[in-house]
Amino acid sequence: MDTPLFLVFLAVHIISLIVGMGAVFLIDTFGLLWLLGKMRLSFVVRVAHVTQWLIWLGWTGLVLSGTGLIVLKGYIDSLTMIKLFFVALLGANGIFLHGIKKTMEAFAEQDVLPLFVRFRIGLSSGISQLGWWGAAAIGFLHRHWQHRIDWPEAPELYMIGIIVLILATALMGEILLRREKRMYAST
């Protein structure tokens, strides 16, 4: 299985993981420093401009090299389906985060974010961590434990469960914070 082409795809995959996940850690660290009052929001927004490109570069590299790895592997097992789900979730979350970043830019000079924006950032950061760590853990298991893992028997149920949990959390937050959201929309 470890042909030269496979090793090239694997190297690109690992480098892409380091670039993408490293950029995620960087922006999450700066966001935490802002929450602790150690950094201005305008600076965090400027850092987000840079890290956004690095995250997309890493994610794209993972998708392209991962496609090559799957083709060379010749099959998709149950755990790989969940990994692909995490990768797709990261892409969708990245689009959502782009919208959040635009909202942050509007408040950057005030150095204060409304609670509904902070909720969205928190939810999106949680999704990001789940996706990056979940995909990395599955990749590690496949490489260092077993190449074919047919567990769980019904991976789509886990994927649906994760989506339902995310949507329920988002809906609950939006309902609880809608009054504040309307207040900012009217100003």
Stockholm file with secondary structure:
# STOCKHOLM 1.0

chainA/1-187         MDTPLFLVFLAVHIISLIVGMGAVFLIDTFGLLWLLGKMRLSFVVRVAHVTQWLIWLGWTGLVLSGTGLIVLKGYIDSLTMIKLFFVALLGANGIFLHGIKKTMEAFAEQDVLPLFVRFRIGLSSGISQLGWWGAAAIGFLHRHWQHRIDWPEAPELYMIGIIVLILATALMGEILLRREKRMYAST
#=GR chainA/1-187 SS CCCHHHHHHHHHHHHHHHHHHHHHHHHHHHHHHHHTTSSCHHHHHHHHHHHHHHHHHHHHHHHHHHHHHHHHHCCCCHHHHHHHHHHHHHHHHHHHHHHHHHHHHHHTTTTCCCHHHHHHHHHHHHHHHHHHHHHHHHHHHHHHTCSCCCCSSCHHHHHHHHHHHHHHHHHHHHHHTHHHHHHHHHC
#=GC SS_cons         CCCHHHHHHHHHHHHHHHHHHHHHHHHHHHHHHHHTTSSCHHHHHHHHHHHHHHHHHHHHHHHHHHHHHHHHHCCCCHHHHHHHHHHHHHHHHHHHHHHHHHHHHHHTTTTCCCHHHHHHHHHHHHHHHHHHHHHHHHHHHHHHTCSCCCCSSCHHHHHHHHHHHHHHHHHHHHHHTHHHHHHHHHC
//
